Amino acid sequence: MHGFLVIDNTNLGPGKGGIRMTSSVNMEEVARLARVMTFKTALAGLPFGGAKAGIVADVKNLSAKQKDEIIASFSKAIKQECPSVYVAAPDINTGEHEMEVFAKANGSMKSCTGKPLKMRGLPHELGSTGIGVVQGTLCALEVLNLDIKKIRFAVEGLGNVGLYSAKYLSEAGAKLVGASDSKGFLYDPNGINFNALEKIKNRNGSVLDYKGGKVLPNKEILNANADLLVTAAIPDLVKESDVKDVKFKVIIEGSNIPMTANVEKMLAKKGIVIVPDFVANAGGVISSYIEYIGGSKEKMFKLVKETVCRNTKDVLNNAIKNNLTTREAAEEIAKKILRKRK
């Protein structure tokens, strides 16, 4: 087992952040994600700090038993940090089952959130992050005076967050024209039927088996003719070399660190409005907090919708008023909260 734990800030409480399990995760990525968590928890008004963990492992080549053994080993290795300075949660390639393994190996039910319902948890599979992303999107469009029923959108990554985003934005009246997963990008300018797409994805494991549209390489999602992009998968999706080809009006960062702050500035100069990751995808950590205090899923969904909507509007209005990028505006608000609690 080879893993990392980065505690970024504990001004507001123990560091909160998920465990990312990929073959490419490294200390720099985990540190960037931990800083995002510091701002995310502060802006959401939660009694948590920022942290993140990463385990270097190719999950596609591990048996279920091997994966569990690695999770348990990591949990035992950082046992002394949990939950005093770190509270774990799911992230890429970890979910409610892995949190069950982590908690049992750690010997503390407070060592992580996102546990199964049978452990009195609120698993992220309930869709807290995705529903928050949708709420942030709707509130951003309201601030920008854009009609949801005239919006064409694409979703990068049809995992838990991406599926919920595609589902509820479609139901709100937006037209889904593109969706990607690890195998490629499905594009249809005439619109994609979400219900049919979801059935195909659940049955065959990929959006590429959908009947209709074009199958393109993953990177082509950045060239899609759409008004809005929801990122929901990999870090550093958008690079400086991509900026010239991006045509979206709005980008909602449902994933963490889908681009650098400098890329965001370059896109802002093109007039593209970005709702930063720690604003848009805070639903997961809000759910973690409600689980931590023993609250219900009804209370969780209510707080997710209220918090993400309020913060999205505050950040966009702050950016417009003070001529800042949306990330600068969001960090300014978060840093004021952190300084008050020093």
N, C-alpha and C positions, 0 to 999 in steps of 0.2 A: 504494500500500500504506500502510495506517495501522494501526499496532500498538503494543502496550505490553509491556514486560517489567518485572516487579516482583521484586526480590530481597529477601526478607523477613528471612532469617537464614542465616548461614553458619558458625555455631558448630561444627556437626558435619561440615561438608563443603560442597561446591558446592550451590547451591540447586537443588532438583529440583521439577519441575512441568510439567504439560502445556500445550499450545497450544490455546486455545479459539478457535474461528472462527465468530462469529455477527455479525449486523448490529447487535445491541444491546449487545455487550460494551463495557465502559468501564473506566476506571482503578480506580474504587472496587470493582467486582466482581473485577477481577484482584488487587487488593491484599487483599481478604478471602480469596480463594482461596489466595494465597501464604501467608497466616498459617495457614490450615488445613494447608497442606503442611508448614510448620515443625513443627507438633505431630504430624502424621502420621508423618513420618520419624523424629522423636525417639522416639515411642511404639513404633514398629516396630523400634527399635534399629539403624537404618541409618546409614551414614556420609555422610548427605546433610543439607543444610539445606532451607529452604523457599523456593520461588519459583513464579511462574506467568506465563504469557504469554497475550495476547489479540490477535487480528487482527480488525479490523472489516470484515466482508464478508458479503454475502448469498449464500451458496453455492448457493442454489437458482437464482440468475440468473447463475451463472458457468459457463463451459465448463470441462471438465477441464483444458485447456491454460491458461486464465486462472487457475484455482485454483493450479495448479502454479507459475505465474510469481509469484504473490503469496507463496506459501510460500517459494520460493527467494529472493525479494527480502527477506523478513523474516529469513531465515537469514543472508544476507550482511550485513544491517544490524546484527545482534547477534553477528557472528562473533567479535569480540574478547572477548566474554563467555563463549564456549563452548570447552571445558568447564570453564574455571577457576572461574567462579562460577555458571554455569547449565548444567544438562543438561535438555534438552527431552524431551517425551513426548507421546503422543496425548491428546486430550480431545474435547470436542464438535466434530463435523464434521472431525476429523483422525484418521487411523489409520495403519496400517503403510505405505501408499503415500506419504502425506505425510511420514512420518519418513524414508523413503528419499530423497525430494526434498530434505528439510531437510539430511540428512547430506551428500549429494553437493554441495549448494550451499555448505555450511559448510566442507567440506574435511576433516572430522574424523568418524570413526565413533563417537567418544566424545561427540560433541555432542548426541546424543539416544539414547533407548531406545525400544522398541516397534517396532523395524525389522523388515522381513520376515525369514523364516527363511533365505532365500537370502543375506542379509547377516549371518547368524549372530545374528539378533535373536530376541527372544521377543515376537512381536506380541500386543497386548492382546486381539486377536481370539481368542486361545486361551482366554479366559474367566477370567483370573486375578482380576479385580476381582469378577466375579459369583460365583465359587466362594468367594472370601473373604467376601462378603456372606452367602451361605448358611451358611457355617461360623459366622460371628458370630451369625446368627439362631438356629441350633440351640443354640449355647452360651448365648445369652441366655435362651432358653426353659428351658434346664436350670437356670440360676440362679434363675429365677422360678417354677420348679416347674410349668411349663405343658406339657401333652402335645401334641406336634407333630401327632398324629393327630386332635386336637380343634380345631385351628387353622384358621380361615377367613381367607384373606389376599387382598390386592390389590396389584398392582404398577403403579407410575406410570412409564411409559416402557418400551416393549418393544424397546429397543436391545440392545446386547451385554450389559450388566449385567442389565437387566431380564429378558431371555430366559433367561439362565443361572439367575437367581434363581427365576423361575417354574418352570423345568424341575426343578431339584433339590429345591425345597421340595415340589413336587407328588409327586415320587418318594419323598420322605421321609414322605409321608402327609398333608400339609396339603391343604386344599381351596382351589383357586384360584377366587375368585368375581368378581374384577374385574381388568381390565387396560386400560391406556390407551396411546395413542400421540399423535402431533401432531394427528391428525384427530378424536379423540374418546375416550370411555370406554365400554368394553363391560362390562356388569354382568349376572351371572346368579347369584342366591342359591342355586340348585341345583347350581352347580359348572360350571366350564369345563374341557373336555378339553384339556390342554396340547398334546398331539401334534397334534390337529386345528387348534388355534389357531396353532401354529408353522407348519404347512403353509400356512395361509391367509395369514399374515403374510409369509412368504417369497415366496409366489406373487403376491399382490395388493398387498403393501406396507402393509397396514393391518389392524388387529384388527377393524375394523368390519364386515368381510365374513364374519365367523364366523356360522354358522347357529345361532341360539339366543341367548337373553339380550336385554337392552335396550341400545340405543345412546343414550348420554347425553353432555352437554357434558363436557369434560375436568375441569372444576372439581368435578363431582359425585363424583369419586373420594374427596374428603375427607368426603363424607356417607355413604360406603358402610358397610353393616352387616357389618363384618368385625373380626376380632380383631387383625390385623396388617397394617401397610402397609409396603411396601418402596418408597422413593423412588429413582428411577433416571434422572431426566431434568433438569428445569429448576431453576434457583436460585429461592429465595423462593417455593416452591410454596405453603407454608402461611403465611398472614398473620394478624395479630392478630384481624381480623374473622372469621376462619374457626374460631377456637379453640372457640367455643361449640358448633359442629356436629360436631366431631371425636369419634368414638366408639371408636377403636381402643384396645386395651390396650397394644400395643407398636408403635413406629415404628422401622424400621431405615433409617438414612440411607445408602442406596447411592449417592446423588448428593451432590455437594458443595454446601454452604450451601443446603439446601432450605428453611431458615427461619432467622430470627435467634435469637440466644441468649435474647432476651426472650420470643419465642414459645415456645421450648422450656420456659422457666420456667413460663409460663402453662399449658402442657399438663401439665407435671409436677404442678402443683397439682390437676389433674383426676385424677391417679393414672396418667397415661400414661407408660410407660417408653420412653425414647428411647436408642438406641445411636447416638452421634454419628458424623458423617461420617468424621472422621479415624481413628476406631476401626473402623467397619464396612467402609469401602471401601479399606482399605490394601493390598488384594491387588495392585492395579496398580503401586504404587510398590515393593512387595516384588519383583514380577516384574522391574521396571526394574533393581533392584539385582543380581539374579541374572544378568540379561543383561549388565550393566556389568562384572561380574567373570568373564564367560564361562561361567556355569553352565548346567546342563541344565534342560529344562522339568520333568522329574521332581523335581529338587531344588527348583525354584520352587514347584510345587504343594504339596509337603510343607511348605515354610517358610510359605507363605501360610496354610494350614490351621492350623498350630501357632500362629503369631503372632497371627492375628486371634482365634482362640478364647481364647488366654491373655489377651490384652488386654481382650477383651469381659468376661470373668469378673472380671478385676482391677478394671476401671472400675465395673462394677455393684456389686461387693462394697464398693468404696471409697465409692461414693455412698450405699449403704444404711448402712454403718457410721458415716459422718461426716455424714449428713443433708445431702448435697450434691445438686445436679442432676448428671446423668451427664456433662454437658459440663464442669462445674466439677471433677468428680472426675477426668476424663480430662486436663484441662489441668494440674491439680495434679501428676499423675504426669509428664507431658511436661516441664513446667517444671523439675522436679527434675533430670531427665536433662540438659536444656539448661544448667542452672546448673553442673552438675558438669564440663562440658566448656568453660566459659568460659576 
